Amino acid sequence: MAKKRDAYYELKKHGTNAERRINKKIQDSLNKKEIIELASLYSNQIAPQIKKNQDNIEMLSVALNFPTKRDIANIAKMTVQLEEKLDKLDETLASLFQNNPQINMANNTTSAEERRKRLKKILLTSLFSGDNANEMGNLIGKAKI
């Protein structure tokens, strides 16, 4: 059993050393000026092919219904925008509660339903004016809030 462990230890040790040597050779070859110039020369020729492949993958992703890198990037951007909008809404509500003493959500003498109706009325009048407020109030009144 001890010999088996020693064999695995030796294998791991030699594998690590081999990996280190290979990585060093790769780094040394990448640091050569000729290879960098050659890579930059061919990158201009390969770039259109890469773009074409990306476009083909985009078309396939629609047909096969899987997300692409661009889709994920767009979702990330939209998530950031949504978070910013939610923060702005949170700040607006906080200032609304501060500036209107009639809204007291901590007031336990009124029922939750009465507080909800009062808040809905104040939000509607501050967000919409005139007829729009009544129309929105009717729409929101039909929906469960």
N, C-alpha and C positions, 0 to 999 in steps of 0.2 A: 504494500500500500504506500509506503514511504517512497519507494522507487517511482511509483506512478506520479506522485505529487512532484517529485524532483524533475521528472520528465516534462510535466506541464509547465513547471517554473522555468526550465531551460528553454522550452519552446517559446514561452511568452517573452523571455529575455532576448532570444535571438530574433524573434519577430519584431520586437520594439526597436532593436538596433538596426535591423534591415529597413524598417519604416523610416527611421531617422536618417539613414544614409540616402534613401531614395528621395526623401523630401529635400535634403541638402542639394542633391544633384539637380532636382527640378528648380529650386531657387537659384542655383548658380547659372543654370541655362537660361532662366527667365531674365536674369540681370544682365545678360549680354546685349549690347547695343544692336548688333545685327538682327537678332531675333525680334527685338522690339520694332525695328524699322520694317522688317518683313511682315510682322503682324499688322502694323498700321497700314501697309500697302494693300494687303488683302482685305482688311476690314471694310474699306470703301467698296470693294467688289461684293462682299458678302452681305453688307447691310440691306440692299434691296431684296435679296433672297430671304433674309430673316423677316423683313416686313411682310413679304408675300406669305410666308409660312404663318405668321401671326394672324393675318387676315383670313387665311384658310381655316385656321383653328377657331377663329371667331364664328365663321359660318357653320362649322361642324358643331360648335357648342350650342348654337340655336337648335339645330336638328336633333342633337342628342341630349339636349336639356342639361348641360353642366356649366357651371360658372367658369369664367376665364379670369386671368389676372386683372384685366381691365374692369370686369364686373366687380371684383372684390375691391379694387381701388375706388370705384364709383360709390360702392356701398359705404366704404370708410369715410369718404368725403360727405356723403349724405348724413351719416351718423354724427359727424362733427357739427354739421349745420343744424341738425335737429337738437343736439345738446345745447348749442348756442341759443337757439330759439326758446328752448325750455328754461334756460337760465334767465333770459330776458323776460319771459312770462312770469317766472318766479319773482323776479325783482319788481315787476309791475304789480303783481298781487300783493307783495309785501308793502309797497308804497301805498297801494289802495287801502289796505287795512290800517296803515298808520294815519293816512289823511282823512279817513272817514270813521269818526268815533261811533257812528251808528252800527258799524259792523263789529260785533264783539263775539267772536266764535267761542270764547271761553265762558260766556254768560250762560249759566246753567238754568236760569229761570225760564228761558224759552226752549221750545222743543227743537230737535234737530231739523225737522221739516220746516219750521218757521225760519230758522237761521238759513237753511238752504234757499228758501224762496226769497228772503231778503237779499242774500248774496247774489242770487241770479238776477234780481231786479237791478241792483247796483252795477253789476258787471255789464248788463245789457245797456243801461243808460250811459255808462262810461265808454263802452265800445261802439255803440251804435246810437244814432240820433234820430229823433222823431219817429216817422212811420217804420223805418228800418228796425228800430228797437221793438216795436209791437209785433212786427212780422217775425223777427228772430225769436221773440218771446213765445209766440204761438208755436213755432217750429220746435223750440227747445222744450216747451211745455208738453208736447206730444212725446218727446223722447224721455227716457228714464235717465235722470241725473242723480 
